[in-house]
Amino acid sequence: MTSSMELAEAERRDLLVLAESLTPEQWAAPSLCTGWSVQDVVTHVVSYEDLPRTEMAKLTVQARGNPARLNDLVVERTSGTTEELLERLRRALVPTGLTAQFNGRIALTDGLIHRQDVRRPLGLGTDVPHDRLASALTFAMVAPPIRGAVRTRFLRLQAIDLDWTFGRGLVVTGPGEALLMAATGRPAALDELDGPGLALLRGRLERPASRP
């Protein structure tokens, strides 16, 4: 059985392949993350890898405990040219530090969600390996910063393409990838979902998405 860390490494390798194929126009294009370009999203994925604890504490205070603001500050700290970013990504194929916690589940879930934040608006597909998707779906529901369980409270999510369900209440069905993106605050995935609970979920996503 493939470990979560191995799945995280595979996800980062796929992100690298994607990033190496992007044109300058695609790097500058908006992602699904409000206010972030494609380059900002890729920067975010590796921005915590070599962040010293003292710098992390300083930035957390500066962000006043706001996770989205903290992510903005860390991206600003890490920003550089696309070539510098690609080299940073090549060095970070094996997650370390914060993203390696929970046996790499942080890196896997964060990386998978954000690769889709890039692929979807660029029209590059939504398909992801089911073993990575099942692991990321479960972790996204219980990880406090992502708030998947909060957004889907009183709903039962049911994937139609893999053996995965979560929660109790009105049913929302659809592809696992679309369920993951909606549960993490991405309204772009809502049109791929169905079920009696969809209206409730849609109402919760009217506000701009947070950035897990």
C-alpha positions as CSV (number, residue, x, y, z in Angstrom):
1,M,0.0,0.0,0.0
2,T,1.3,3.4,-1.0
3,S,2.1,5.7,2.0
4,S,0.7,9.2,2.3
5,M,4.3,10.6,2.0
6,E,4.8,8.7,-1.3
7,L,1.5,10.1,-2.6
8,A,2.6,13.6,-1.6
9,E,5.8,13.2,-3.5
10,A,4.0,11.9,-6.6
11,E,1.6,14.9,-6.3
12,R,4.6,17.3,-6.2
13,R,6.2,15.7,-9.2
14,D,3.0,16.2,-11.2
15,L,2.9,19.8,-10.1
16,L,6.5,20.2,-11.3
17,V,5.6,18.7,-14.7
18,L,2.7,21.1,-14.9
19,A,4.7,24.1,-13.8
20,E,7.5,23.4,-16.3
21,S,4.9,23.4,-19.2
22,L,3.4,26.8,-18.3
23,T,3.7,29.8,-20.6
24,P,4.4,33.3,-19.3
25,E,0.7,34.1,-19.9
26,Q,-0.4,31.1,-17.9
27,W,1.9,31.9,-15.0
28,A,0.3,35.4,-14.8
29,A,-3.3,34.1,-15.2
30,P,-5.8,34.2,-12.2
31,S,-6.1,31.0,-10.2
32,L,-9.2,29.8,-8.4
33,C,-7.7,31.4,-5.2
34,T,-9.1,34.9,-4.9
35,G,-6.3,37.5,-5.5
36,W,-3.6,34.9,-6.4
37,S,-2.1,34.3,-9.8
38,V,-1.0,30.8,-11.0
39,Q,2.5,31.8,-9.9
40,D,1.3,32.8,-6.5
41,V,-0.4,29.4,-6.0
42,V,2.7,27.4,-7.0
43,T,4.8,29.6,-4.8
44,H,2.5,28.9,-1.9
45,V,2.8,25.1,-2.3
46,V,6.5,25.3,-1.4
47,S,6.7,28.5,0.6
48,Y,6.7,26.8,4.0
49,E,9.4,24.2,3.2
50,D,12.4,26.1,4.5
51,L,10.6,28.7,6.7
52,P,12.5,28.9,10.0
53,R,10.4,28.7,13.1
54,T,11.5,32.2,14.3
55,E,10.4,33.7,10.9
56,M,7.1,31.7,11.1
57,A,6.4,33.1,14.5
58,K,7.2,36.7,13.3
59,L,4.9,36.4,10.3
60,T,2.1,34.9,12.4
61,V,2.2,37.9,14.7
62,Q,2.3,40.2,11.7
63,A,-0.8,38.4,10.2
64,R,-2.6,38.7,13.6
65,G,-3.5,35.1,13.5
66,N,-5.3,35.3,10.1
67,P,-4.4,32.2,8.1
68,A,-5.1,33.8,4.7
69,R,-3.0,36.9,5.6
70,L,-0.2,34.6,6.8
71,N,-0.2,32.7,3.5
72,D,0.0,36.1,1.7
73,L,2.9,37.1,3.7
74,V,4.8,33.8,3.2
75,V,4.2,34.0,-0.5
76,E,5.5,37.5,-0.6
77,R,8.6,36.3,1.3
78,T,9.1,33.4,-1.1
79,S,8.4,35.2,-4.4
80,G,10.9,35.3,-7.2
81,T,11.2,34.5,-10.9
82,T,9.5,31.5,-12.4
83,E,12.9,29.9,-12.9
84,E,13.7,30.4,-9.3
85,L,10.3,28.9,-8.4
86,L,10.8,25.9,-10.6
87,E,14.2,25.2,-9.0
88,R,12.7,25.6,-5.5
89,L,10.0,23.1,-6.5
90,R,12.6,20.6,-7.8
91,R,14.3,20.8,-4.4
92,A,11.0,20.3,-2.5
93,L,9.7,17.1,-4.2
94,V,10.1,15.4,-0.8
95,P,8.0,17.4,1.7
96,T,9.8,18.7,4.8
97,G,9.0,20.7,7.8
98,L,5.4,21.8,8.3
99,T,4.1,20.1,5.1
100,A,5.6,16.7,6.1
101,Q,3.5,16.5,9.2
102,F,0.8,13.8,9.4
103,N,3.0,11.6,7.3
104,G,2.9,14.0,4.4
105,R,-0.9,14.5,4.4
106,I,-0.6,18.2,4.6
107,A,1.6,18.3,1.5
108,L,-0.6,15.9,-0.3
109,T,-3.9,17.7,0.4
110,D,-2.5,21.2,0.0
111,G,-0.7,20.3,-3.2
112,L,-3.6,18.4,-4.8
113,I,-6.1,21.2,-4.1
114,H,-3.8,23.9,-5.4
115,R,-2.8,22.0,-8.5
116,Q,-6.5,22.0,-9.3
117,D,-6.6,25.7,-8.5
118,V,-4.2,26.0,-11.4
119,R,-5.5,23.4,-13.8
120,R,-9.2,24.3,-13.7
121,P,-9.0,28.0,-14.8
122,L,-6.4,27.1,-17.4
123,G,-8.7,24.4,-18.8
124,L,-6.1,21.6,-18.2
125,G,-8.5,19.0,-16.8
126,T,-9.8,17.8,-13.4
127,D,-8.7,14.2,-13.3
128,V,-6.5,13.1,-10.4
129,P,-5.4,9.7,-9.2
130,H,-8.0,8.1,-7.0
131,D,-5.6,7.0,-4.3
132,R,-4.4,10.6,-3.8
133,L,-8.0,11.9,-4.0
134,A,-9.4,9.6,-1.4
135,S,-6.7,10.5,1.1
136,A,-7.0,14.2,0.4
137,L,-10.8,14.2,0.7
138,T,-10.7,12.6,4.1
139,F,-7.9,14.9,5.5
140,A,-9.6,18.0,4.1
141,M,-12.7,17.2,6.1
142,V,-10.9,17.0,9.4
143,A,-8.0,19.5,9.1
144,P,-8.9,22.7,11.0
145,P,-7.3,25.2,8.6
146,I,-9.2,23.8,5.6
147,R,-12.6,23.7,7.3
148,G,-14.1,21.1,5.0
149,A,-16.4,19.7,7.7
150,V,-17.6,23.2,8.6
151,R,-18.6,24.1,5.0
152,T,-20.4,20.7,4.6
153,R,-22.1,20.6,8.0
154,F,-25.5,18.8,7.8
155,L,-24.6,17.4,4.4
156,R,-23.6,14.0,3.3
157,L,-21.0,14.0,0.5
158,Q,-21.0,11.0,-1.8
159,A,-18.5,10.5,-4.6
160,I,-19.7,8.8,-7.7
161,D,-16.3,7.7,-9.0
162,L,-14.7,6.3,-5.9
163,D,-15.7,4.6,-2.6
164,W,-15.9,7.7,-0.4
165,T,-18.6,9.3,1.6
166,F,-18.6,11.8,4.5
167,G,-21.1,13.4,6.9
168,R,-24.8,13.1,7.6
169,G,-27.7,15.1,6.2
170,L,-28.9,16.2,2.8
171,V,-26.9,14.4,0.1
172,V,-24.5,16.0,-2.4
173,T,-23.2,13.7,-5.1
174,G,-20.5,14.2,-7.8
175,P,-17.0,13.4,-8.8
176,G,-14.6,13.2,-5.9
177,E,-12.4,16.0,-7.2
178,A,-15.4,18.3,-7.5
179,L,-16.5,17.4,-4.0
180,L,-13.1,18.2,-2.7
181,M,-12.9,21.6,-4.4
182,A,-16.4,22.6,-3.3
183,A,-15.7,21.5,0.3
184,T,-12.6,23.6,0.3
185,G,-14.5,26.7,-0.8
186,R,-14.3,26.6,-4.6
187,P,-17.6,27.6,-6.2
188,A,-16.2,26.7,-9.7
189,A,-16.9,23.0,-8.9
190,L,-20.6,23.4,-7.9
191,D,-22.0,22.9,-11.4
192,E,-20.5,19.4,-11.4
193,L,-22.4,18.3,-8.3
194,D,-26.0,17.2,-7.7
195,G,-28.4,16.2,-5.0
196,P,-30.9,17.7,-2.5
197,G,-28.1,19.3,-0.4
198,L,-26.5,21.3,-3.3
199,A,-28.5,24.4,-2.7
200,L,-27.4,24.6,0.9
201,L,-23.7,24.1,-0.1
202,R,-24.0,26.7,-2.9
203,G,-25.3,29.2,-0.5
204,R,-22.3,28.7,1.8
205,L,-19.9,29.3,-1.0
206,E,-21.2,32.7,-2.1
207,R,-18.4,34.4,-0.3
208,P,-14.9,34.4,-1.7
209,A,-12.9,31.2,-1.1
210,S,-10.4,31.0,1.7
211,R,-6.9,29.6,0.9
212,P,-6.1,26.4,2.7
